[in-house]
Amino acid sequence: MAEYKVRAVGGANTLEHRVFIENQEGKVVSPFHDIPLWADKANGILNMVVE
């Protein structure tokens, strides 16, 4: 199963605040296009991304 990390930039509640999702190599990925739907299809486990 792939591991993803969240990287926050800028202060919370400011216009500079951003949150990025990184893959195992530290590359920023799109949570809607790069994270697969199935975490474990055989067991019916899905990945879920909430905005």
C-alpha distance matrix in Angstrom:
0.0 3.8 6.6 9.9 13.3 16.6 19.7 23.0 26.2 29.7 31.2 30.2 32.7 34.0 34.0 32.1 29.0 25.8 22.2 19.6 15.8 14.6 11.6 10.9 14.3 16.1 16.9 17.7 16.0 17.3 15.5 17.3 16.9 13.9 11.1 10.3 11.9 9.7 6.4 7.6 11.0 12.5 12.6 13.4 10.9 11.2 10.3 13.7 15.5 19.0 21.7
3.8 0.0 3.8 6.7 10.3 13.6 16.5 19.9 22.9 26.5 28.2 27.5 30.1 31.0 30.9 28.8 25.9 22.6 19.0 16.2 12.5 10.9 7.8 7.4 10.8 12.4 13.1 14.0 12.5 14.2 12.9 15.1 14.6 11.3 8.8 9.3 11.7 10.7 8.0 10.4 13.5 15.6 15.7 16.0 13.0 12.3 10.3 13.2 14.1 17.6 19.8
6.6 3.8 0.0 3.8 6.9 10.4 13.3 16.8 19.9 23.5 25.0 24.4 27.2 28.2 28.4 26.2 23.2 20.1 16.4 13.9 10.3 8.8 6.5 5.9 9.7 10.4 11.9 12.6 11.9 13.9 12.5 15.4 15.6 12.3 10.0 11.6 13.8 13.3 10.4 13.1 16.4 18.5 18.1 18.2 14.8 13.8 11.2 13.2 13.5 16.5 18.5
9.9 6.7 3.8 0.0 3.8 6.9 9.9 13.3 16.4 19.9 21.6 21.0 23.6 24.5 24.6 22.4 19.5 16.3 12.7 10.2 6.6 5.6 4.8 6.2 9.4 8.7 9.8 9.6 9.1 11.1 9.7 13.1 13.7 10.8 8.8 11.5 13.7 14.2 12.0 15.3 18.3 20.9 20.3 19.7 16.2 14.4 11.1 12.1 11.4 14.1 15.5
13.3 10.3 6.9 3.8 0.0 3.8 6.6 9.9 13.1 16.6 18.2 17.8 20.7 21.6 22.0 19.6 16.6 13.8 10.3 8.3 5.7 5.2 6.6 7.8 10.2 8.2 10.0 9.4 10.1 12.2 11.1 14.8 15.9 13.4 11.8 14.9 16.9 17.7 15.4 18.8 21.8 24.4 23.4 22.8 19.1 17.3 13.8 14.0 12.6 14.4 15.2
16.6 13.6 10.4 6.9 3.8 0.0 3.8 6.5 10.0 13.3 14.7 14.1 17.0 17.8 18.3 16.1 12.9 10.3 6.7 5.7 4.6 6.3 9.1 11.1 12.8 10.0 11.1 9.3 10.3 11.7 10.6 14.3 16.0 14.2 13.0 16.4 18.0 19.4 17.6 21.2 23.9 26.8 25.7 24.6 20.9 18.7 14.9 14.2 11.9 12.8 12.9
19.7 16.5 13.3 9.9 6.6 3.8 0.0 3.8 6.6 10.2 12.1 12.4 15.5 15.7 16.2 13.4 10.7 8.3 5.7 5.1 6.2 7.2 10.7 12.5 13.1 9.7 10.8 9.0 11.2 12.9 12.7 16.4 17.8 16.2 15.8 19.4 21.2 22.9 21.2 24.8 27.5 30.3 29.4 28.3 24.6 22.3 18.5 17.6 15.0 15.5 14.7
23.0 19.9 16.8 13.3 9.9 6.5 3.8 0.0 3.8 6.8 8.4 8.7 11.9 12.0 12.8 10.2 7.2 5.8 4.4 6.3 8.8 10.7 14.3 16.3 16.8 13.2 13.9 11.7 13.7 14.7 14.4 17.8 19.7 18.7 18.3 21.9 23.4 25.3 23.9 27.5 30.1 33.1 31.9 30.5 26.8 24.4 20.6 19.1 16.1 15.7 14.2
26.2 22.9 19.9 16.4 13.1 10.0 6.6 3.8 0.0 3.8 6.8 8.6 11.3 10.3 10.6 7.4 5.6 5.1 6.2 8.0 11.3 12.8 16.5 18.6 18.3 14.6 14.9 12.7 15.2 16.2 16.7 19.7 21.4 20.6 20.8 24.6 26.3 28.4 27.1 30.9 33.3 36.4 35.3 33.9 30.3 27.7 23.9 22.3 19.0 18.5 16.5
29.7 26.5 23.5 19.9 16.6 13.3 10.2 6.8 3.8 0.0 3.8 6.6 8.9 7.2 8.2 5.1 4.3 6.4 8.8 11.4 14.8 16.5 20.3 22.3 22.1 18.3 18.6 16.3 18.7 19.2 19.6 22.4 24.3 23.9 24.1 27.9 29.3 31.6 30.4 34.1 36.5 39.6 38.4 36.8 33.2 30.5 26.8 24.9 21.5 20.4 18.0
31.2 28.2 25.0 21.6 18.2 14.7 12.1 8.4 6.8 3.8 0.0 3.8 6.4 5.7 8.3 6.8 5.4 8.6 10.6 13.8 16.9 19.0 22.7 24.6 24.8 21.1 21.6 19.2 21.3 21.6 21.5 24.2 26.5 26.2 26.0 29.6 30.7 32.9 31.6 35.2 37.6 40.6 39.1 37.5 33.9 31.4 27.7 25.5 22.3 20.7 18.3
30.2 27.5 24.4 21.0 17.8 14.1 12.4 8.7 8.6 6.6 3.8 0.0 3.8 5.5 8.5 8.3 5.7 8.5 10.0 13.6 16.5 19.1 22.7 24.8 25.6 21.9 22.4 19.7 21.2 21.0 20.2 22.8 25.5 25.5 24.9 28.3 29.0 31.1 30.0 33.6 35.8 38.8 37.1 35.4 31.8 29.2 25.8 23.2 20.1 18.0 15.8
32.7 30.1 27.2 23.6 20.7 17.0 15.5 11.9 11.3 8.9 6.4 3.8 0.0 3.8 6.9 8.4 6.8 10.0 12.0 15.8 18.7 21.7 25.3 27.8 28.5 24.9 24.9 21.9 23.0 22.3 21.5 23.6 26.5 27.0 26.6 29.9 30.2 32.7 31.9 35.5 37.5 40.6 38.8 36.8 33.3 30.6 27.3 24.4 21.1 18.6 15.9
34.0 31.0 28.2 24.5 21.6 17.8 15.7 12.0 10.3 7.2 5.7 5.5 3.8 0.0 3.8 5.3 5.5 9.2 12.2 15.6 19.0 21.7 25.5 28.0 28.2 24.5 24.3 21.3 22.8 22.2 22.1 24.1 26.6 27.2 27.3 30.7 31.4 34.1 33.4 37.1 39.1 42.3 40.8 38.8 35.4 32.5 29.0 26.3 22.7 20.5 17.5
34.0 30.9 28.4 24.6 22.0 18.3 16.2 12.8 10.6 8.2 8.3 8.5 6.9 3.8 0.0 3.8 5.6 8.4 12.0 15.0 18.6 21.3 25.0 27.9 27.7 24.1 23.3 20.1 21.5 20.6 21.0 22.7 25.0 25.8 26.4 29.9 30.7 33.6 33.3 37.0 38.8 42.2 41.0 38.8 35.5 32.3 28.9 26.2 22.5 20.5 17.1
32.1 28.8 26.2 22.4 19.6 16.1 13.4 10.2 7.4 5.1 6.8 8.3 8.4 5.3 3.8 0.0 3.8 6.4 10.1 12.7 16.5 18.7 22.5 25.1 24.7 20.9 20.3 17.4 19.3 19.1 19.9 22.0 23.9 24.2 24.9 28.6 29.8 32.5 32.0 35.8 37.7 41.1 40.1 38.1 34.7 31.6 28.0 25.7 22.0 20.6 17.5
29.0 25.9 23.2 19.5 16.6 12.9 10.7 7.2 5.6 4.3 5.4 5.7 6.8 5.5 5.6 3.8 0.0 3.8 7.0 10.2 13.8 16.3 20.1 22.7 22.8 19.1 18.8 15.8 17.4 17.2 17.3 19.7 21.9 22.1 22.3 25.9 27.0 29.6 28.8 32.6 34.6 37.9 36.7 34.8 31.3 28.4 24.7 22.4 18.8 17.3 14.5
25.8 22.6 20.1 16.3 13.8 10.3 8.3 5.8 5.1 6.4 8.6 8.5 10.0 9.2 8.4 6.4 3.8 0.0 3.8 6.6 10.3 12.9 16.6 19.5 19.6 16.1 15.4 12.2 13.6 13.4 13.7 16.2 18.3 18.3 18.7 22.4 23.6 26.2 25.6 29.4 31.4 34.7 33.7 31.8 28.4 25.4 21.7 19.6 16.0 15.1 12.4
22.2 19.0 16.4 12.7 10.3 6.7 5.7 4.4 6.2 8.8 10.6 10.0 12.0 12.2 12.0 10.1 7.0 3.8 0.0 3.8 6.9 9.9 13.5 16.4 17.0 13.7 13.3 10.1 11.2 11.2 10.9 13.9 16.0 15.7 15.6 19.2 20.5 22.9 22.0 25.8 27.9 31.1 30.1 28.4 24.9 22.0 18.2 16.4 13.0 12.5 10.6
19.6 16.2 13.9 10.2 8.3 5.7 5.1 6.3 8.0 11.4 13.8 13.6 15.8 15.6 15.0 12.7 10.2 6.6 3.8 0.0 3.8 6.5 10.1 13.2 13.6 10.4 9.6 6.4 7.6 8.4 8.8 12.1 13.5 12.6 12.9 16.6 18.5 20.8 19.9 23.7 25.8 29.1 28.5 26.9 23.4 20.6 16.8 15.6 12.4 13.1 11.7
15.8 12.5 10.3 6.6 5.7 4.6 6.2 8.8 11.3 14.8 16.9 16.5 18.7 19.0 18.6 16.5 13.8 10.3 6.9 3.8 0.0 3.8 6.9 10.2 11.3 8.8 8.2 5.6 5.8 7.1 6.8 10.6 11.7 10.1 9.7 13.4 15.5 17.4 16.3 20.1 22.3 25.5 25.0 23.6 20.2 17.4 13.7 13.1 10.5 12.2 11.9
14.6 10.9 8.8 5.6 5.2 6.3 7.2 10.7 12.8 16.5 19.0 19.1 21.7 21.7 21.3 18.7 16.3 12.9 9.9 6.5 3.8 0.0 3.8 6.8 7.5 5.1 5.1 4.3 5.6 8.6 9.2 12.7 12.9 10.2 10.2 13.7 16.4 17.9 16.4 20.0 22.4 25.4 25.2 24.3 20.9 18.6 15.0 15.4 13.4 15.5 15.6
11.6 7.8 6.5 4.8 6.6 9.1 10.7 14.3 16.5 20.3 22.7 22.7 25.3 25.5 25.0 22.5 20.1 16.6 13.5 10.1 6.9 3.8 0.0 3.8 5.5 5.3 5.5 6.6 6.6 9.8 10.1 13.3 12.7 9.3 9.0 11.9 15.0 15.9 14.2 17.5 20.0 22.8 22.9 22.4 19.2 17.2 14.0 15.3 14.2 17.0 17.7
10.9 7.4 5.9 6.2 7.8 11.1 12.5 16.3 18.6 22.3 24.6 24.8 27.8 28.0 27.9 25.1 22.7 19.5 16.4 13.2 10.2 6.8 3.8 0.0 3.8 5.5 7.5 9.7 10.3 13.5 13.8 16.9 16.1 12.5 11.9 14.1 17.3 17.3 15.1 17.8 20.7 23.0 23.1 23.2 20.1 18.8 16.0 17.7 17.1 20.0 21.0
14.3 10.8 9.7 9.4 10.2 12.8 13.1 16.8 18.3 22.1 24.8 25.6 28.5 28.2 27.7 24.7 22.8 19.6 17.0 13.6 11.3 7.5 5.5 3.8 0.0 3.8 5.5 8.9 10.4 14.1 15.3 18.2 17.0 13.5 13.9 16.3 19.8 20.2 18.4 21.1 23.7 26.0 26.5 26.5 23.6 22.0 19.1 20.7 19.6 22.4 22.9
16.1 12.4 10.4 8.7 8.2 10.0 9.7 13.2 14.6 18.3 21.1 21.9 24.9 24.5 24.1 20.9 19.1 16.1 13.7 10.4 8.8 5.1 5.3 5.5 3.8 0.0 3.8 6.5 9.0 12.7 13.9 17.2 16.6 13.5 14.0 17.1 20.2 21.2 19.4 22.6 25.2 27.8 27.9 27.6 24.3 22.4 19.1 20.0 18.3 20.6 20.7
16.9 13.1 11.9 9.8 10.0 11.1 10.8 13.9 14.9 18.6 21.6 22.4 24.9 24.3 23.3 20.3 18.8 15.4 13.3 9.6 8.2 5.1 5.5 7.5 5.5 3.8 0.0 3.8 6.3 10.0 12.1 15.0 13.8 11.0 12.4 15.6 19.0 20.4 19.3 22.6 24.8 27.7 28.1 27.4 24.3 22.0 18.7 19.5 17.5 19.9 19.6
17.7 14.0 12.6 9.6 9.4 9.3 9.0 11.7 12.7 16.3 19.2 19.7 21.9 21.3 20.1 17.4 15.8 12.2 10.1 6.4 5.6 4.3 6.6 9.7 8.9 6.5 3.8 0.0 3.8 7.0 9.3 12.2 11.7 9.7 11.2 14.8 17.7 19.7 19.0 22.6 24.5 27.8 27.9 26.7 23.6 20.9 17.3 17.4 15.0 16.9 16.2
16.0 12.5 11.9 9.1 10.1 10.3 11.2 13.7 15.2 18.7 21.3 21.2 23.0 22.8 21.5 19.3 17.4 13.6 11.2 7.6 5.8 5.6 6.6 10.3 10.4 9.0 6.3 3.8 0.0 3.8 6.2 8.8 8.0 5.9 7.7 11.3 14.2 16.5 16.3 19.9 21.5 24.8 25.2 23.7 20.8 17.8 14.5 14.7 12.4 14.8 14.5
17.3 14.2 13.9 11.1 12.2 11.7 12.9 14.7 16.2 19.2 21.6 21.0 22.3 22.2 20.6 19.1 17.2 13.4 11.2 8.4 7.1 8.6 9.8 13.5 14.1 12.7 10.0 7.0 3.8 0.0 3.8 5.4 5.3 5.2 7.1 10.5 12.6 15.6 16.1 19.8 20.9 24.5 24.7 22.7 20.0 16.6 13.4 13.0 10.4 12.5 11.9
15.5 12.9 12.5 9.7 11.1 10.6 12.7 14.4 16.7 19.6 21.5 20.2 21.5 22.1 21.0 19.9 17.3 13.7 10.9 8.8 6.8 9.2 10.1 13.8 15.3 13.9 12.1 9.3 6.2 3.8 0.0 3.8 5.9 5.9 5.5 8.9 10.2 13.2 13.5 17.3 18.5 22.1 21.9 19.8 16.9 13.5 10.1 9.3 6.6 9.1 9.3
17.3 15.1 15.4 13.1 14.8 14.3 16.4 17.8 19.7 22.4 24.2 22.8 23.6 24.1 22.7 22.0 19.7 16.2 13.9 12.1 10.6 12.7 13.3 16.9 18.2 17.2 15.0 12.2 8.8 5.4 3.8 0.0 3.8 6.2 6.5 8.5 9.1 12.7 14.1 17.6 18.0 21.8 21.9 19.3 16.9 13.2 10.5 9.6 7.5 9.7 9.8
16.9 14.6 15.6 13.7 15.9 16.0 17.8 19.7 21.4 24.3 26.5 25.5 26.5 26.6 25.0 23.9 21.9 18.3 16.0 13.5 11.7 12.9 12.7 16.1 17.0 16.6 13.8 11.7 8.0 5.3 5.9 3.8 0.0 3.8 6.0 7.6 9.4 12.7 14.3 17.6 17.8 21.5 22.3 19.9 17.9 14.5 12.1 12.3 10.8 13.4 13.6
13.9 11.3 12.3 10.8 13.4 14.2 16.2 18.7 20.6 23.9 26.2 25.5 27.0 27.2 25.8 24.2 22.1 18.3 15.7 12.6 10.1 10.2 9.3 12.5 13.5 13.5 11.0 9.7 5.9 5.2 5.9 6.2 3.8 0.0 3.8 6.2 9.2 11.7 12.6 15.9 16.7 20.3 21.1 19.3 17.0 14.0 11.4 12.4 11.2 14.4 15.0
11.1 8.8 10.0 8.8 11.8 13.0 15.8 18.3 20.8 24.1 26.0 24.9 26.6 27.3 26.4 24.9 22.3 18.7 15.6 12.9 9.7 10.2 9.0 11.9 13.9 14.0 12.4 11.2 7.7 7.1 5.5 6.5 6.0 3.8 0.0 3.8 6.6 8.8 9.1 12.7 13.9 17.4 17.8 16.1 13.5 10.5 7.7 9.1 8.7 12.3 13.8
10.3 9.3 11.6 11.5 14.9 16.4 19.4 21.9 24.6 27.9 29.6 28.3 29.9 30.7 29.9 28.6 25.9 22.4 19.2 16.6 13.4 13.7 11.9 14.1 16.3 17.1 15.6 14.8 11.3 10.5 8.9 8.5 7.6 6.2 3.8 0.0 3.8 5.6 7.0 10.0 10.5 14.2 15.0 13.2 11.2 8.5 7.0 9.4 10.4 14.1 16.1
11.9 11.7 13.8 13.7 16.9 18.0 21.2 23.4 26.3 29.3 30.7 29.0 30.2 31.4 30.7 29.8 27.0 23.6 20.5 18.5 15.5 16.4 15.0 17.3 19.8 20.2 19.0 17.7 14.2 12.6 10.2 9.1 9.4 9.2 6.6 3.8 0.0 3.8 6.6 9.2 8.9 12.7 13.1 10.6 8.9 5.7 5.4 7.5 9.4 12.9 15.4
9.7 10.7 13.3 14.2 17.7 19.4 22.9 25.3 28.4 31.6 32.9 31.1 32.7 34.1 33.6 32.5 29.6 26.2 22.9 20.8 17.4 17.9 15.9 17.3 20.2 21.2 20.4 19.7 16.5 15.6 13.2 12.7 12.7 11.7 8.8 5.6 3.8 0.0 3.8 5.4 5.4 9.1 9.6 7.7 6.2 4.5 5.8 9.1 11.9 15.3 18.2
6.4 8.0 10.4 12.0 15.4 17.6 21.2 23.9 27.1 30.4 31.6 30.0 31.9 33.4 33.3 32.0 28.8 25.6 22.0 19.9 16.3 16.4 14.2 15.1 18.4 19.4 19.3 19.0 16.3 16.1 13.5 14.1 14.3 12.6 9.1 7.0 6.6 3.8 0.0 3.8 6.4 9.2 8.9 8.2 5.5 5.0 5.4 9.2 12.0 15.5 18.6
7.6 10.4 13.1 15.3 18.8 21.2 24.8 27.5 30.9 34.1 35.2 33.6 35.5 37.1 37.0 35.8 32.6 29.4 25.8 23.7 20.1 20.0 17.5 17.8 21.1 22.6 22.6 22.6 19.9 19.8 17.3 17.6 17.6 15.9 12.7 10.0 9.2 5.4 3.8 0.0 3.8 5.6 5.6 6.1 4.9 6.7 8.7 12.3 15.5 18.7 22.0
11.0 13.5 16.4 18.3 21.8 23.9 27.5 30.1 33.3 36.5 37.6 35.8 37.5 39.1 38.8 37.7 34.6 31.4 27.9 25.8 22.3 22.4 20.0 20.7 23.7 25.2 24.8 24.5 21.5 20.9 18.5 18.0 17.8 16.7 13.9 10.5 8.9 5.4 6.4 3.8 0.0 3.8 5.4 4.8 5.9 7.3 10.2 13.5 16.7 19.9 23.1
12.5 15.6 18.5 20.9 24.4 26.8 30.3 33.1 36.4 39.6 40.6 38.8 40.6 42.3 42.2 41.1 37.9 34.7 31.1 29.1 25.5 25.4 22.8 23.0 26.0 27.8 27.7 27.8 24.8 24.5 22.1 21.8 21.5 20.3 17.4 14.2 12.7 9.1 9.2 5.6 3.8 0.0 3.8 5.7 7.8 10.4 13.4 16.7 20.1 23.2 26.5
12.6 15.7 18.1 20.3 23.4 25.7 29.4 31.9 35.3 38.4 39.1 37.1 38.8 40.8 41.0 40.1 36.7 33.7 30.1 28.5 25.0 25.2 22.9 23.1 26.5 27.9 28.1 27.9 25.2 24.7 21.9 21.9 22.3 21.1 17.8 15.0 13.1 9.6 8.9 5.6 5.4 3.8 0.0 3.8 5.6 9.1 12.3 15.2 18.9 21.6 25.2
13.4 16.0 18.2 19.7 22.8 24.6 28.3 30.5 33.9 36.8 37.5 35.4 36.8 38.8 38.8 38.1 34.8 31.8 28.4 26.9 23.6 24.3 22.4 23.2 26.5 27.6 27.4 26.7 23.7 22.7 19.8 19.3 19.9 19.3 16.1 13.2 10.6 7.7 8.2 6.1 4.8 5.7 3.8 0.0 3.8 6.5 10.2 12.6 16.3 18.9 22.4
10.9 13.0 14.8 16.2 19.1 20.9 24.6 26.8 30.3 33.2 33.9 31.8 33.3 35.4 35.5 34.7 31.3 28.4 24.9 23.4 20.2 20.9 19.2 20.1 23.6 24.3 24.3 23.6 20.8 20.0 16.9 16.9 17.9 17.0 13.5 11.2 8.9 6.2 5.5 4.9 5.9 7.8 5.6 3.8 0.0 3.8 6.9 9.6 13.3 16.0 19.5
11.2 12.3 13.8 14.4 17.3 18.7 22.3 24.4 27.7 30.5 31.4 29.2 30.6 32.5 32.3 31.6 28.4 25.4 22.0 20.6 17.4 18.6 17.2 18.8 22.0 22.4 22.0 20.9 17.8 16.6 13.5 13.2 14.5 14.0 10.5 8.5 5.7 4.5 5.0 6.7 7.3 10.4 9.1 6.5 3.8 0.0 3.8 6.3 9.9 12.8 16.2
10.3 10.3 11.2 11.1 13.8 14.9 18.5 20.6 23.9 26.8 27.7 25.8 27.3 29.0 28.9 28.0 24.7 21.7 18.2 16.8 13.7 15.0 14.0 16.0 19.1 19.1 18.7 17.3 14.5 13.4 10.1 10.5 12.1 11.4 7.7 7.0 5.4 5.8 5.4 8.7 10.2 13.4 12.3 10.2 6.9 3.8 0.0 3.8 6.8 10.1 13.3
13.7 13.2 13.2 12.1 14.0 14.2 17.6 19.1 22.3 24.9 25.5 23.2 24.4 26.3 26.2 25.7 22.4 19.6 16.4 15.6 13.1 15.4 15.3 17.7 20.7 20.0 19.5 17.4 14.7 13.0 9.3 9.6 12.3 12.4 9.1 9.4 7.5 9.1 9.2 12.3 13.5 16.7 15.2 12.6 9.6 6.3 3.8 0.0 3.8 6.5 10.0
15.5 14.1 13.5 11.4 12.6 11.9 15.0 16.1 19.0 21.5 22.3 20.1 21.1 22.7 22.5 22.0 18.8 16.0 13.0 12.4 10.5 13.4 14.2 17.1 19.6 18.3 17.5 15.0 12.4 10.4 6.6 7.5 10.8 11.2 8.7 10.4 9.4 11.9 12.0 15.5 16.7 20.1 18.9 16.3 13.3 9.9 6.8 3.8 0.0 3.8 6.6
19.0 17.6 16.5 14.1 14.4 12.8 15.5 15.7 18.5 20.4 20.7 18.0 18.6 20.5 20.5 20.6 17.3 15.1 12.5 13.1 12.2 15.5 17.0 20.0 22.4 20.6 19.9 16.9 14.8 12.5 9.1 9.7 13.4 14.4 12.3 14.1 12.9 15.3 15.5 18.7 19.9 23.2 21.6 18.9 16.0 12.8 10.1 6.5 3.8 0.0 3.8
21.7 19.8 18.5 15.5 15.2 12.9 14.7 14.2 16.5 18.0 18.3 15.8 15.9 17.5 17.1 17.5 14.5 12.4 10.6 11.7 11.9 15.6 17.7 21.0 22.9 20.7 19.6 16.2 14.5 11.9 9.3 9.8 13.6 15.0 13.8 16.1 15.4 18.2 18.6 22.0 23.1 26.5 25.2 22.4 19.5 16.2 13.3 10.0 6.6 3.8 0.0
